Amino acid sequence: MIRTLLAFPGRCHHAVACLALIFLLSPAALKAQNGNIVPGTTERDSVMMRTTFYFSLGNGEWIERSDYPKSGWLVRWAGANPDARIVIRGWADASGRAVLNDTLSLRRARTVRNYLVRKGIAAERIAYAGAGVDTGAESPEKARRADVQGIVRLALADAPEVRAETEKVEPPVPEKEITVEEQQQAEQPALTVTPETVSSSPRYVAVKTNLAAWAGTIMNVAADVQVSEHLSVELPILWCPWHIGSKHAIKTFTIQPEARYWLSKPGEGHFFGVHAHVGWFNVKWNRDRYQDTSRPLLGAGISYGYLLPFNEHWAGEFTLGAGYANMRYDTYYNIDNGARIDTRTKNYWGITRVGLSVVYRFNLKK
């Protein structure tokens, strides 16, 4: 055989070339050139569902009320497709510092993920990440979002084309990607989700101080706590400890609790309130001194207000209220152990609250 090959070197070269060509054109060789791995070790992903959750400015902690139906549908879809992976990517707009935007985008993705986990979707099925600022978004409102994809992973070992290459059958792929909006339109009756189904919303808790009261030399601080979906309770404390001299002093202490109904949600937008006020006072001014009797000042009123968020934690609040107050007080001569002149009662109708406050919101989890 060696002699034959040596005797016909040209023919030998042609034979080797033919064998090499046959090998390269074989199915195994073609698969190797295309980078395919042995069946059973390669996977392919198919996106079956897409949806998007939009967030308000600075919000990375709760799902917006407008997306409640969408969040309920997502839980149903995830439960009906237990083999699907869920990938969530958060985004932010260009306002604010870059480091804060990166963190905010991650929190938005994590908020959607935490909601799904609380609703019983296994955490190991969900991957999430923050993508930072979306510079290509149509508007800042479109940039403040979390994109959600439902992905089914198809192993090539289970696909028809690798089970039997001769069958020439393509692997099953969804006819098209579906969106939450399309599915909701197709479902009859339409899915309705009550606000209680979204448990990722934080509890609104805030502390504040009223700049308008400070302008009148009244020291003050207040706390506002959410008690239900639309209600919060505020407790302001106001006091004056000022002793100017023997002829002038203003010492007052007032509390003015208020129940508030928020049109959107506690800690954002418009609200209406019902408040009461209880006050004690001892005021010296020139000849006379005025002091409450055993019964303090009492009254009540109604108010309107608006809270404007500046960022995740800081906000400004405007409040204006009117109502009634009744006070019964003694008048004394403004000297040491001055005699009582008389006891008077005064009824007041008018402005009972004026607020221009700086608010710090904690956004605690429920």
N, C-alpha and C positions, 0 to 999 in steps of 0.2 A: 504494500500500500504506500509506504514511504517512497519507494522508487517511482511509483506511478505519479505521485504528486510532484516529485522532483522532475520527472520527465515532462510533465505538463503544468508548468508553473502558471501559465495564463489561464488554463481551465480551472486550476485550483483557486485562483483568485476570484474567478467568476462564481465558483461554487460557494465560496465563503460569503461573497456579497449577497447571493441569493438567499442563503440561510439567514443572514442577518436581516434582510428585508422581510422575510417571512415572519421572523420573531417580532420585529417592530410593528408589524401590522396585526399581530394577534391581539385578542381582547385583553389579555392580562397585561401586555405591554402598553396598550393604549390607556388602560386604567392607571398604570404606573406613571405615564407621562402627564396625565391630567391631574395628578396629585391625589387621586382617590386612595383611601386607606382600605384595609381589609374590611369587608362587610361586618357590621356589628360594633365597630368602634367609631363610626362617624355619625353625626347627628345633623339634622336640618331643622330650622325654625320656620314656622308659619305664623304670621300675625293674623289673629282672628278677630280682634276687637280693639278699637281705639276710642278714647274719650278724653276730655280735658276738664279740669276743675279750675275755675278762675278765682282769684283772691283780690280783696280790696287793698288799698295802699297800706303797706306796713304789716299786713296780716300774714302770719305764718303759723298760726296756732289753731284755727278752726275752719271748718268747711262753711262756705257762705250759704245763707238761707236759700238763695236762688238755685243752688246745686243740690238741695236735699233730695229731690226725685232722682237725680242722676246717681247719687251715692247709693240710694236704695237699690236701684237697678243693678249697679256694679256688684253689690253683694250677692244678688240673685244670680247674676251671670257667673261669678266666681264659684258659687256653690254648685251650679249646674255643670261646670267644667272643671272637675277636680284635678285633671291632669295638666291643666294650663298653668303656666308661670305668669306672673304679673310683674311688669317692669314699670316703675314710676320715676319720672324725671322732673324735677322742679326748676322753675325759672323765675327771674326777677327783672324789673325794668331798670333803666339806667339811673334813676334817682338815688341819691345816697352814696355812701362810700363803697368801694368795690368789695372790701372785706365783709362788710355787713350784708351786701347783696348776695355774696356767695353763701353766707350762713342762712340768709332768708330763703334762698332757693332750696337749700337742703331741708329746712324746716317745713316748707310747703309739701315737699315729697313725703317727708316723714309723717306729717299730719294725715295724709290720705292713707298711708300704710298703717298707721296706728288705728285708724277708724276700721279698716278691714280686719285687722287682728282682733279688735274688740267685738266684731260681729262674727267671729268664729272661723275666719280664713287663716289657715296655718301660716305662721310667720316665715317658714322656710320656703314657701312658694313665692314670696315677694322680695324683689330687689328694688332699691331706691337710691337715688343720688341727686345731688344738687348740681345744676349746670351753670349757675351764675346768671349773668345778664344776657338776655336775648336781644342782640343788636339788630336782628333782622325782622323783629315783630312789627306788625302794622301800626300798633299804637302801644303806649304804656299799659293800657288795660289788657291788651292781648298778651303782653309779655309777662304779666303777673299771673302765673298759672302753674299747674302740675299736669303733665301729659301722662296718660296711663295706657299701656298696651297689654293685651292678653295674648300670650304666645303659647302655641302648642309645639312641642318638640317631637319630630318624627324621626325615629331611628332607621337608618338605611337597612339594617338587618331585617326589619319588619316590613319594608316596602316591597311591593310586587316586583319591581325591576331587578332587585338583587336576589329575591327568592328564586326566580326563574327568568334568566336573561332572555330566553327564547320567547317568552310571552310578550315582550315589548309593551308592557302596561305601565303607564306613568303612575307615580305615587299619588295618593289622594291629597288634594290641596283644596282648601275652601274656595268656593266659587268667587267670593269677594269678601273683603273686610267689612265688618258691620260696625256701625257706630251706635252709641247709646240713644241718640235722637231717632235714628231709623227704627231701632227696636221698640222704643216707646210708642212710636206712631203705629207700629204693626200690632202691638199688644192691645187686646180688648178684653175687659175694660182697661182704660189707661191706669197705669200704676200711680197711686198716690202714697206719699210718704209723710208721716207726721213728723214735726220737728223733734219729737222725743227719740226718733230712731237714730239721730246723729249724736253720738255721745262724745265726739272728739272736741266739741265746743268747750272752751274754757269758761270758768266762772269769773264774772266781772267783779273785781275788787279794786277799789281806788282810794287814794288819799288826796286831799286837795286843800288849797287855801284861797280865800277870797280877796283879791286885790282891792276891790271896791271898799270892803270893810277896813282893810289896812289904811286906805286913804282917809277914813274917818277915825283913825287911831284905835281901831278895834282889833285886837289880836284874835286870830281865829284859826281853826283847823277843823276838817270834816272827813268822815269816812263814808264811802258808798259801797254797798254790798248787794250783789244780785241774789234774789230769793226765788225767782222762777224765770220762765222763758222771756217774759216781757217786763217783769217787775224788779225794782231794786229799792232799797231803803237807805236813805242818807241821814246821818246824824252830825250836824254842825255844832260846834261849841265856840261861843264868842265871849270874850271878857275884856274889861278895861280895868287895869289896876292903878290908874294914874292919880297920884297925889301931888298937886301942883303947889299948894301952900295952905295956910290956915283958912283962907277964904275960898279956895277953889280945889275941888277934888271930884273925880268921876270914877266910881267903882261900880261896875255892872258885871253880871254873869248871866248868860242866856243860852238855852239850848232850843233848837228848832228842828225836830225830826220831821222827815218828809218821806212819803211813799210816792214812788215815781213809776209811771207807765211809759215804756219806750216803744215808739212806733216800729222801729226795726229790731234792735236787740239792746240790752243794757250795755252802756258804754259807747254808743255810737248813734249820732243823729238826734232827732227831735224827741222830746218827752213832755209829759204833763204831770204835775204833782199836786198832792194835797198835804199841807204841812200844819203843824201846831207850833206854838211858841210859849215858853215859860221863862220868866226872867225875874231877877232880883237886882235891886239897885240901891245905892246910897250916894247921893249927889249933893255937894256943897257948892253954892254959887252966890257970892256976895253976901247978902243979909240972911238968906234962908238956906235950910238943908232939907232935902227931900229923901224920904226913905220908905220902902215898901212896908206894908203892915205884915201881919202873920201870913197873909195870902199873897203869893207873887203875882206878877203880871201874867195874864193868860189870854190866849187867842188862837185863831186858826185862819187859814187862807188857802188859795189855789195859786198855781204858778205854771209858767211855761219856760222851757229851756232848750238849748241846743248844745251838743258836745261835738267838737271838731277834732279828730285825731291828727296829731302832728307826725307821729311815727308810731312804732310798736308800743311804746309805753307812755309817751307824753301827749297831752291833749289840752285844749282850751274849752271852757264852758261858760255860756251866758245864761243867766236866769233872771226872771222878773216875776214877782208875785204880789198879790193884793189880798187883803182880808180885813179881819176885825181883831182888835185888842182891847182888853179891859184892865185897868189898873186901879188899885186902891192904895193910897199912900198918905203918910203923915208929913206935915210940914213943921219944922222946928226953927227956932232962932239959931243962927250959925255962930254959936259960941259954946264954950265948954259947958256941958250939962244944960244946954239951952232948953227953954220950956217949949212944949208943943203948942203950936198956934192953932192947927185944926187938922181934920182928916178929910181927904177929898177922894172922889171917884171920877175917873175919866174914861169915856168910851171913844175909841178911835177907829175910823174906817179909812183905808188908804193903802199905800205901798207898804208891804210887810217883808218883802225880800228883794234885794238887788245883788246880783252876783256876776262877777267877772273873774273867774277862777282859773288857776293853773292846776292841772290834774295829772297825777301819776297813776297809771293803770298796771296792776300786777299780772292780770290774765292767768290766774291760778287754775289748775285742772280741777274738774268736778270730782 
